[in-house]
Each structure stands twice: as C-alpha cells, then as structure tokens.
Amino acid sequence: MAKSALLKSSIAKKVAMALSGLFLMLFLAQHFFINMTSVFSADTFNSISHFMGNNPLVQFVIQPILIVGVIFHFIMGFVLEYKNNSARPISYAKNNGAANSSWASRNMIISGSVVLAFLLVHFYDFWVPEMVYKYVDVSPLNETRYFHELAEKFESPIRTGLYSLSFLLLSLHLWHGFSSSFQSVGFNNKYSKSLKGFGYGFAIVIPFGFIFIALFHHFNH
C-alpha cells in the first residue's frame, strides 16, 4: 500500500512538472510573437504592447496564471532533483554519464537554474518598471514608449551576450524537457513522434528567435 501511494505521488509530481512546462512554452510563445513584431514595425509593437499591458483579462488573469505556472515548474524541478539525489544512498564510484545521455539531460537543473534567474531579472527589468509606471507614478500613459524601452535594454553588449546565453541554455532545457515530459507520464501513441518533432522545433525556433531579436536591436539601435 505504501509503495502504491509513493508511486502515485511520484507520477502526480511528474504530471504536474510536465503540465507546468506547458505554461513555460505558452509564456515564451506569447512573448516571442509580441517581441518579434518589434523587428518589423515599432508602431505595431507599441500597439500590441499597450493592449497587453492595459487589458484587465491579460494583466490580472492570464499573466498571473502563466507566471505562477512557470515558477512552479522550476520549483518542482528543484524538488524532484533533490528527491532523486536523496534516493541514492551510495554514491557511484564512477559515473560516465556522457556514455549514455546528453549534456542537456544530465544538467537540467543547471540550465533550469540559469533560465529561472534570467526570468527573475526579466521581471525586474520589464514587469516591475511597468507596474511602477502604471500604479505608483501614475504618469499619463505613453502608448509609444514600449519600443524605445525594449531597444534600450540591448544597448549593452554584456547584457545582450548574457541574454543570448540564457536563451541558448533554455534551448537545451526545452530540447530534453519536452520529450522527457511525455515519457515521464507514459504518453506513447501514434501522435508521440509528431509531438516530439514539434517540441524539438519549438526548442530551436523560439529561443534562437529571441536571440535574433536581441542582436537585431543591439546592432540597429
């Protein structure tokens, strides 16, 4: 009975981890498509950003759910990593992980930690100033300020480089995480191959798309 309860608890945690990972993907996809418009049209980017920043449904329902889901995903990752390590009473004398696993799979906690740190900095850079601007300073709304604020963040080559490195690690995190999440919950049917292909494509297009946006504004500011 105890083993059965433990197994169910473990499966529940893995399902929660997989589902919360989808919030990360939704969060990334939303921000990517909005930020990509800044490459083509400052006016379009300003219009979409103003709408998203002043829509009550987005600000007080959708955005908090996405943020909580993303943070929960990383916290659950740390919890599972700790429990997995605690379950090994004897350390391996020699562990040649590279022989049967990829770097990404062996270092998910490292890439995840870097990505989480980046997200927190991102909130500090963009979300906190936005909240102060709207609810503390109570300045007249400037609907054309968003493009300038975005481009200004990428003036520094150091910031741009760290930003790009973070998304490179995110790409590795997503590459392994998407496929392993389905494996963890026992999802294996005729759609598995297509979903894995989608996951691999997402892990390349979205992170490298963010890197492209950063480099574009850095060299064109």
LOKOL-140959 format. One record per residue: residue number from 1; residue in three letters; x, y, z of N, C-alpha, C in turn. Coordinates in steps of 0.02 Angstrom, whole numbers, padded with zeros to 5 digits. Example, Ala and Ser with C-alpha at 12.3 -4.5 7.8 and 13.67 -1.06 7.14 Angstrom:
! residues 2
{node 1 ALA {00660 -00284 00390} {00615 -00225 00390} {00660 -00165 00390}}
{node 2 SER {00642 -00112 00354} {00684 -00053 00357} {00645 00002 00394}}
//
This chain:
! residues 221
{node 1 MET {00041 -00060 00000} {00000 00000 00000} {00043 00063 00000}}
{node 2 ALA {00097 00062 00041} {00142 00119 00045} {00177 00130 -00021}}
{node 3 LYS {00199 00074 -00053} {00233 00080 -00117} {00186 00108 -00170}}
{node 4 SER {00123 00085 -00168} {00073 00109 -00216} {00061 00184 -00208}}
{node 5 ALA {00055 00207 -00146} {00044 00278 -00132} {00105 00319 -00155}}
{node 6 LEU {00165 00292 -00142} {00226 00326 -00162} {00231 00332 -00238}}
{node 7 LEU {00211 00278 -00272} {00213 00278 -00346} {00164 00330 -00373}}
{node 8 LYS {00103 00331 -00344} {00053 00380 -00367} {00077 00451 -00355}}
{node 9 SER {00109 00462 -00297} {00135 00529 -00282} {00189 00549 -00331}}
{node 10 SER {00232 00501 -00349} {00286 00515 -00396} {00258 00531 -00465}}
{node 11 ILE {00207 00493 -00486} {00176 00505 -00552} {00142 00573 -00552}}
{node 12 ALA {00108 00589 -00497} {00073 00654 -00492} {00122 00712 -00498}}
{node 13 LYS {00180 00705 -00467} {00231 00758 -00470} {00257 00765 -00541}}
{node 14 LYS {00267 00709 -00576} {00292 00711 -00645} {00240 00742 -00692}}
{node 15 VAL {00176 00725 -00680} {00123 00755 -00721} {00120 00830 -00709}}
{node 16 ALA {00125 00851 -00645} {00125 00922 -00629} {00184 00957 -00661}}
{node 17 MET {00242 00924 -00661} {00302 00952 -00692} {00291 00961 -00767}}
{node 18 ALA {00262 00910 -00799} {00250 00913 -00872} {00200 00968 -00889}}
{node 19 LEU {00145 00971 -00852} {00093 01021 -00866} {00119 01092 -00854}}
{node 20 SER {00157 01101 -00800} {00184 01168 -00786} {00235 01188 -00840}}
{node 21 GLY {00268 01138 -00870} {00314 01152 -00925} {00278 01182 -00985}}
{node 22 LEU {00214 01163 -00994} {00174 01192 -01048} {00162 01266 -01036}}
{node 23 PHE {00157 01286 -00971} {00150 01357 -00956} {00212 01395 -00978}}
{node 24 LEU {00270 01365 -00968} {00332 01396 -00991} {00330 01407 -01066}}
{node 25 MET {00306 01357 -01102} {00303 01362 -01175} {00253 01416 -01197}}
{node 26 LEU {00195 01419 -01163} {00146 01471 -01180} {00173 01540 -01165}}
{node 27 PHE {00206 01546 -01107} {00237 01609 -01087} {00288 01632 -01140}}
{node 28 LEU {00329 01586 -01162} {00381 01602 -01211} {00351 01619 -01279}}
{node 29 ALA {00302 01580 -01300} {00271 01591 -01365} {00237 01660 -01367}}
{node 30 GLN {00202 01677 -01314} {00168 01742 -01311} {00218 01799 -01317}}
{node 31 HIS {00271 01796 -01277} {00320 01850 -01278} {00360 01851 -01343}}
{node 32 PHE {00372 01792 -01372} {00410 01790 -01434} {00373 01825 -01491}}
{node 33 PHE {00310 01808 -01500} {00272 01837 -01556} {00262 01912 -01547}}
{node 34 ILE {00254 01934 -01485} {00248 02006 -01474} {00315 02041 -01488}}
{node 35 ASN {00369 02014 -01460} {00435 02044 -01470} {00458 02043 -01542}}
{node 36 MET {00439 01991 -01579} {00459 01986 -01649} {00431 02043 -01691}}
{node 37 THR {00372 02069 -01672} {00343 02125 -01710} {00387 02187 -01705}}
{node 38 SER {00429 02191 -01653} {00473 02249 -01645} {00526 02252 -01700}}
{node 39 VAL {00540 02195 -01730} {00590 02192 -01784} {00562 02222 -01847}}
{node 40 PHE {00496 02216 -01857} {00465 02238 -01920} {00431 02306 -01915}}
{node 41 SER {00403 02321 -01856} {00366 02384 -01851} {00362 02407 -01778}}
{node 42 ALA {00391 02465 -01765} {00389 02493 -01697} {00317 02510 -01678}}
{node 43 ASP {00278 02535 -01726} {00209 02553 -01712} {00167 02491 -01693}}
{node 44 THR {00177 02437 -01730} {00140 02375 -01714} {00159 02349 -01645}}
{node 45 PHE {00224 02349 -01631} {00247 02326 -01566} {00218 02370 -01510}}
{node 46 ASN {00218 02435 -01520} {00189 02480 -01470} {00115 02468 -01459}}
{node 47 SER {00079 02457 -01514} {00006 02446 -01509} {-00010 02382 -01471}}
{node 48 ILE {00025 02328 -01489} {00012 02263 -01456} {00033 02267 -01382}}
{node 49 SER {00090 02297 -01369} {00115 02302 -01300} {00067 02343 -01257}}
{node 50 HIS {00041 02397 -01286} {-00007 02439 -01249} {-00071 02400 -01234}}
{node 51 PHE {-00094 02363 -01284} {-00154 02323 -01273} {-00143 02270 -01219}}
{node 52 MET {-00087 02234 -01223} {-00073 02182 -01174} {-00062 02211 -01105}}
{node 53 GLY {-00031 02270 -01102} {-00016 02300 -01037} {-00074 02334 -01004}}
{node 54 ASN {-00129 02344 -01041} {-00186 02380 -01012} {-00251 02341 -01019}}
{node 55 ASN {-00246 02277 -01036} {-00305 02235 -01040} {-00313 02198 -00973}}
{node 56 PRO {-00367 02210 -00937} {-00376 02179 -00871} {-00373 02103 -00872}}
{node 57 LEU {-00401 02072 -00924} {-00401 01999 -00929} {-00329 01973 -00934}}
{node 58 VAL {-00289 02006 -00974} {-00219 01986 -00982} {-00179 01999 -00918}}
{node 59 GLN {-00188 02059 -00890} {-00147 02080 -00833} {-00164 02044 -00768}}
{node 60 PHE {-00228 02031 -00757} {-00248 02006 -00691} {-00272 01933 -00691}}
{node 61 VAL {-00276 01902 -00750} {-00297 01832 -00754} {-00244 01790 -00790}}
{node 62 ILE {-00234 01804 -00854} {-00190 01763 -00895} {-00117 01768 -00872}}
{node 63 GLN {-00093 01830 -00865} {-00022 01839 -00847} {-00004 01808 -00780}}
{node 64 PRO {-00044 01820 -00727} {-00026 01788 -00662} {-00026 01712 -00666}}
{node 65 ILE {-00074 01683 -00703} {-00076 01610 -00710} {-00013 01584 -00744}}
{node 66 LEU {00008 01618 -00797} {00068 01598 -00833} {00130 01604 -00789}}
{node 67 ILE {00135 01660 -00753} {00193 01671 -00711} {00198 01619 -00655}}
{node 68 VAL {00141 01606 -00622} {00139 01556 -00569} {00157 01487 -00596}}
{node 69 GLY {00130 01471 -00656} {00145 01406 -00687} {00219 01398 -00702}}
{node 70 VAL {00250 01451 -00727} {00321 01448 -00745} {00364 01440 -00682}}
{node 71 ILE {00350 01479 -00630} {00389 01475 -00568} {00379 01407 -00535}}
{node 72 PHE {00316 01382 -00536} {00302 01317 -00508} {00342 01262 -00543}}
{node 73 HIS {00349 01269 -00609} {00386 01219 -00648} {00458 01213 -00624}}
{node 74 PHE {00490 01270 -00612} {00560 01268 -00591} {00566 01245 -00519}}
{node 75 ILE {00521 01267 -00476} {00523 01245 -00406} {00514 01169 -00402}}
{node 76 MET {00466 01143 -00440} {00454 01071 -00441} {00515 01035 -00468}}
{node 77 GLY {00550 01065 -00516} {00611 01034 -00541} {00664 01027 -00488}}
{node 78 PHE {00672 01079 -00447} {00721 01076 -00392} {00701 01023 -00341}}
{node 79 VAL {00635 01019 -00327} {00610 00969 -00278} {00624 00898 -00303}}
{node 80 LEU {00607 00885 -00366} {00618 00818 -00393} {00692 00801 -00396}}
{node 81 GLU {00734 00850 -00413} {00806 00838 -00416} {00832 00819 -00346}}
{node 82 TYR {00809 00855 -00296} {00830 00842 -00227} {00808 00772 -00206}}
{node 83 LYS {00747 00754 -00221} {00722 00688 -00201} {00757 00632 -00238}}
{node 84 ASN {00773 00644 -00301} {00809 00593 -00340} {00879 00582 -00311}}
{node 85 ASN {00912 00636 -00292} {00979 00630 -00263} {00976 00598 -00193}}
{node 86 SER {00923 00614 -00156} {00916 00586 -00088} {00902 00511 -00091}}
{node 87 ALA {00873 00488 -00147} {00855 00418 -00153} {00915 00374 -00169}}
{node 88 ARG {00974 00404 -00179} {01035 00367 -00194} {01079 00366 -00132}}
{node 89 PRO {01072 00315 -00090} {01110 00313 -00027} {01185 00305 -00037}}
{node 90 ILE {01205 00274 -00093} {01275 00262 -00106} {01296 00297 -00170}}
{node 91 SER {01345 00340 -00165} {01369 00374 -00225} {01405 00326 -00271}}
{node 92 TYR {01397 00338 -00335} {01431 00296 -00383} {01506 00310 -00382}}
{node 93 ALA {01545 00257 -00383} {01618 00265 -00383} {01641 00300 -00447}}
{node 94 LYS {01607 00284 -00500} {01624 00316 -00563} {01561 00322 -00605}}
{node 95 ASN {01548 00383 -00629} {01488 00395 -00668} {01505 00428 -00733}}
{node 96 ASN {01503 00388 -00786} {01518 00414 -00852} {01452 00428 -00887}}
{node 97 GLY {01419 00484 -00867} {01353 00500 -00894} {01354 00513 -00968}}
{node 98 ALA {01409 00539 -00993} {01413 00556 -01064} {01407 00495 -01108}}
{node 99 ALA {01418 00436 -01079} {01417 00375 -01119} {01346 00356 -01141}}
{node 100 ASN {01295 00375 -01101} {01227 00354 -01118} {01175 00409 -01110}}
{node 101 SER {01197 00472 -01104} {01149 00526 -01100} {01180 00591 -01125}}
{node 102 SER {01137 00638 -01145} {01161 00701 -01171} {01178 00749 -01114}}
{node 103 TRP {01216 00802 -01131} {01232 00852 -01081} {01169 00884 -01053}}
{node 104 ALA {01121 00898 -01097} {01058 00930 -01076} {01021 00888 -01025}}
{node 105 SER {01017 00822 -01037} {00980 00779 -00991} {01015 00774 -00923}}
{node 106 ARG {01082 00778 -00922} {01119 00771 -00859} {01121 00836 -00820}}
{node 107 ASN {01106 00891 -00853} {01114 00957 -00820} {01052 00999 -00825}}
{node 108 MET {00994 00968 -00822} {00931 01005 -00825} {00925 01054 -00767}}
{node 109 ILE {00951 01035 -00709} {00946 01079 -00650} {00990 01141 -00660}}
{node 110 ILE {01046 01134 -00696} {01090 01191 -00708} {01058 01239 -00758}}
{node 111 SER {01036 01212 -00814} {01004 01254 -00865} {00940 01285 -00837}}
{node 112 GLY {00903 01246 -00797} {00842 01272 -00768} {00856 01329 -00719}}
{node 113 SER {00909 01322 -00680} {00927 01375 -00632} {00945 01440 -00667}}
{node 114 VAL {00983 01434 -00721} {01003 01493 -00759} {00942 01526 -00790}}
{node 115 VAL {00897 01486 -00819} {00837 01512 -00850} {00792 01546 -00798}}
{node 116 LEU {00785 01515 -00740} {00745 01545 -00687} {00774 01612 -00665}}
{node 117 ALA {00840 01614 -00657} {00873 01677 -00638} {00861 01730 -00691}}
{node 118 PHE {00865 01710 -00754} {00853 01757 -00809} {00781 01783 -00807}}
{node 119 LEU {00733 01739 -00795} {00663 01760 -00792} {00651 01810 -00736}}
{node 120 LEU {00683 01799 -00679} {00676 01845 -00623} {00705 01913 -00641}}
{node 121 VAL {00763 01913 -00674} {00793 01976 -00697} {00748 02010 -00748}}
{node 122 HIS {00718 01969 -00792} {00673 01995 -00843} {00613 02030 -00811}}
{node 123 PHE {00585 01998 -00760} {00529 02030 -00724} {00551 02096 -00692}}
{node 124 TYR {00612 02095 -00665} {00638 02155 -00633} {00649 02211 -00685}}
{node 125 ASP {00671 02193 -00744} {00686 02242 -00796} {00623 02271 -00828}}
{node 126 PHE {00573 02228 -00839} {00515 02249 -00878} {00451 02253 -00837}}
{node 127 TRP {00436 02200 -00800} {00371 02197 -00765} {00368 02245 -00707}}
{node 128 VAL {00420 02248 -00665} {00420 02293 -00608} {00416 02366 -00630}}
{node 129 PRO {00458 02390 -00677} {00451 02459 -00700} {00382 02474 -00729}}
{node 130 GLU {00353 02424 -00762} {00286 02434 -00791} {00234 02445 -00735}}
{node 131 MET {00239 02405 -00682} {00193 02412 -00626} {00203 02480 -00591}}
{node 132 VAL {00266 02501 -00584} {00280 02566 -00553} {00253 02622 -00596}}
{node 133 TYR {00263 02616 -00661} {00241 02668 -00708} {00166 02677 -00706}}
{node 134 LYS {00129 02621 -00702} {00056 02625 -00706} {00022 02637 -00639}}
{node 135 TYR {00051 02610 -00585} {00014 02611 -00522} {00047 02650 -00466}}
{node 136 VAL {00111 02670 -00476} {00145 02709 -00424} {00155 02781 -00447}}
{node 137 ASP {00188 02790 -00504} {00199 02857 -00530} {00134 02889 -00556}}
{node 138 VAL {00090 02846 -00582} {00026 02868 -00611} {00038 02923 -00662}}
{node 139 SER {00086 02910 -00707} {00100 02958 -00760} {00050 02950 -00817}}
{node 140 PRO {00040 03002 -00857} {-00003 02995 -00916} {00024 02940 -00961}}
{node 141 LEU {-00019 02896 -00984} {00003 02839 -01024} {00033 02861 -01090}}
{node 142 ASN {00093 02835 -01105} {00127 02849 -01167} {00125 02785 -01209}}
{node 143 GLU {00084 02783 -01260} {00074 02722 -01298} {00132 02707 -01346}}
{node 144 THR {00181 02751 -01351} {00236 02740 -01398} {00302 02727 -01362}}
{node 145 ARG {00301 02717 -01297} {00363 02709 -01259} {00392 02639 -01261}}
{node 146 TYR {00352 02589 -01279} {00372 02519 -01272} {00431 02501 -01316}}
{node 147 PHE {00431 02523 -01378} {00485 02505 -01424} {00551 02533 -01400}}
{node 148 HIS {00550 02595 -01379} {00612 02627 -01355} {00639 02591 -01293}}
{node 149 GLU {00595 02572 -01248} {00616 02538 -01187} {00646 02470 -01203}}
{node 150 LEU {00617 02435 -01252} {00643 02369 -01272} {00712 02377 -01303}}
{node 151 ALA {00718 02421 -01352} {00782 02430 -01387} {00837 02453 -01340}}
{node 152 GLU {00819 02494 -01291} {00868 02521 -01244} {00900 02466 -01202}}
{node 153 LYS {00862 02413 -01189} {00888 02357 -01148} {00946 02321 -01182}}
{node 154 PHE {00949 02326 -01248} {01000 02289 -01285} {01057 02333 -01310}}
{node 155 GLU {01064 02392 -01281} {01121 02434 -01299} {01187 02403 -01275}}
{node 156 SER {01186 02376 -01215} {01247 02348 -01186} {01265 02281 -01217}}
{node 157 PRO {01327 02273 -01240} {01347 02208 -01268} {01349 02153 -01215}}
{node 158 ILE {01363 02172 -01152} {01365 02122 -01098} {01295 02095 -01084}}
{node 159 ARG {01247 02141 -01078} {01178 02119 -01066} {01152 02077 -01124}}
{node 160 THR {01168 02099 -01185} {01145 02062 -01244} {01176 01993 -01245}}
{node 161 GLY {01241 01988 -01227} {01275 01923 -01226} {01246 01877 -01174}}
{node 162 LEU {01234 01902 -01114} {01205 01861 -01061} {01134 01839 -01079}}
{node 163 TYR {01097 01884 -01109} {01030 01869 -01132} {01031 01812 -01182}}
{node 164 SER {01077 01816 -01230} {01083 01764 -01281} {01105 01697 -01251}}
{node 165 LEU {01151 01699 -01204} {01174 01638 -01171} {01117 01605 -01133}}
{node 166 SER {01076 01645 -01100} {01019 01618 -01063} {00971 01581 -01109}}
{node 167 PHE {00959 01609 -01168} {00914 01576 -01214} {00946 01515 -01248}}
{node 168 LEU {01011 01515 -01253} {01045 01455 -01278} {01035 01397 -01228}}
{node 169 LEU {01043 01411 -01164} {01031 01361 -01112} {00957 01341 -01110}}
{node 170 LEU {00913 01389 -01121} {00842 01373 -01123} {00827 01325 -01180}}
{node 171 SER {00861 01335 -01237} {00851 01290 -01294} {00869 01219 -01274}}
{node 172 LEU {00925 01210 -01240} {00946 01143 -01218} {00896 01115 -01167}}
{node 173 HIS {00871 01158 -01123} {00823 01138 -01072} {00759 01113 -01105}}
{node 174 LEU {00735 01150 -01154} {00673 01131 -01189} {00683 01069 -01232}}
{node 175 TRP {00742 01063 -01262} {00757 01007 -01307} {00748 00940 -01271}}
{node 176 HIS {00775 00936 -01211} {00768 00875 -01172} {00702 00872 -01134}}
{node 177 GLY {00681 00929 -01106} {00623 00930 -01062} {00559 00912 -01096}}
{node 178 PHE {00548 00934 -01158} {00484 00922 -01191} {00473 00848 -01202}}
{node 179 SER {00524 00814 -01230} {00516 00743 -01244} {00513 00701 -01181}}
{node 180 SER {00554 00719 -01130} {00555 00680 -01069} {00491 00687 -01029}}
{node 181 SER {00456 00744 -01037} {00394 00753 -01000} {00341 00703 -01023}}
{node 182 PHE {00338 00690 -01088} {00291 00641 -01113} {00311 00570 -01092}}
{node 183 GLN {00375 00558 -01092} {00400 00493 -01070} {00384 00481 -00996}}
{node 184 SER {00390 00533 -00956} {00378 00528 -00884} {00306 00509 -00867}}
{node 185 VAL {00259 00535 -00907} {00188 00522 -00892} {00162 00462 -00932}}
{node 186 GLY {00206 00428 -00968} {00186 00368 -01004} {00146 00381 -01067}}
{node 187 PHE {00155 00440 -01097} {00119 00457 -01159} {00156 00426 -01218}}
{node 188 ASN {00125 00376 -01248} {00157 00342 -01304} {00103 00315 -01351}}
{node 189 ASN {00090 00353 -01404} {00041 00331 -01453} {00062 00357 -01522}}
{node 190 LYS {00016 00355 -01570} {00034 00373 -01639} {00051 00448 -01646}}
{node 191 TYR {00032 00489 -01597} {00047 00560 -01601} {00114 00578 -01568}}
{node 192 SER {00145 00530 -01534} {00205 00544 -01496} {00261 00572 -01539}}
{node 193 LYS {00272 00541 -01596} {00327 00562 -01640} {00317 00634 -01664}}
{node 194 SER {00255 00650 -01684} {00241 00718 -01708} {00249 00769 -01653}}
{node 195 LEU {00225 00752 -01593} {00232 00798 -01537} {00305 00810 -01518}}
{node 196 LYS {00344 00757 -01520} {00416 00765 -01506} {00449 00809 -01559}}
{node 197 GLY {00428 00800 -01622} {00455 00842 -01675} {00437 00915 -01665}}
{node 198 PHE {00375 00927 -01643} {00353 00995 -01628} {00395 01024 -01571}}
{node 199 GLY {00407 00982 -01519} {00446 01005 -01462} {00517 01023 -01481}}
{node 200 TYR {00549 00982 -01523} {00617 00997 -01546} {00618 01062 -01587}}
{node 201 GLY {00567 01070 -01629} {00564 01131 -01670} {00555 01193 -01626}}
{node 202 PHE {00512 01186 -01576} {00500 01241 -01529} {00564 01259 -01492}}
{node 203 ALA {00602 01207 -01472} {00664 01218 -01434} {00717 01254 -01475}}
{node 204 ILE {00711 01252 -01541} {00759 01287 -01584} {00733 01356 -01604}}
{node 205 VAL {00671 01358 -01631} {00645 01419 -01661} {00634 01474 -01609}}
{node 206 ILE {00602 01458 -01553} {00585 01511 -01505} {00647 01540 -01470}}
{node 207 PRO {00690 01499 -01438} {00749 01529 -01406} {00795 01566 -01454}}
{node 208 PHE {00808 01537 -01513} {00852 01570 -01560} {00818 01631 -01591}}
{node 209 GLY {00751 01630 -01592} {00714 01689 -01614} {00724 01746 -01566}}
{node 210 PHE {00723 01732 -01501} {00736 01784 -01451} {00807 01811 -01458}}
{node 211 ILE {00854 01766 -01471} {00924 01788 -01480} {00929 01834 -01541}}
{node 212 PHE {00895 01816 -01594} {00895 01858 -01654} {00867 01928 -01639}}
{node 213 ILE {00812 01931 -01602} {00782 01995 -01584} {00831 02038 -01545}}
{node 214 ALA {00864 02007 -01496} {00912 02044 -01455} {00970 02072 -01498}}
{node 215 LEU {00997 02029 -01541} {01053 02051 -01583} {01030 02104 -01634}}
{node 216 PHE {00970 02097 -01659} {00943 02146 -01706} {00942 02216 -01675}}
{node 217 HIS {00915 02220 -01614} {00910 02285 -01582} {00978 02311 -01558}}
{node 218 HIS {01022 02265 -01540} {01088 02285 -01519} {01127 02319 -01575}}
{node 219 PHE {01122 02290 -01635} {01162 02316 -01691} {01124 02370 -01731}}
{node 220 ASN {01061 02381 -01715} {01022 02431 -01752} {00998 02488 -01708}}
{node 221 HIS {01021 02489 -01646} {00997 02542 -01600} {01033 02608 -01616}}
//
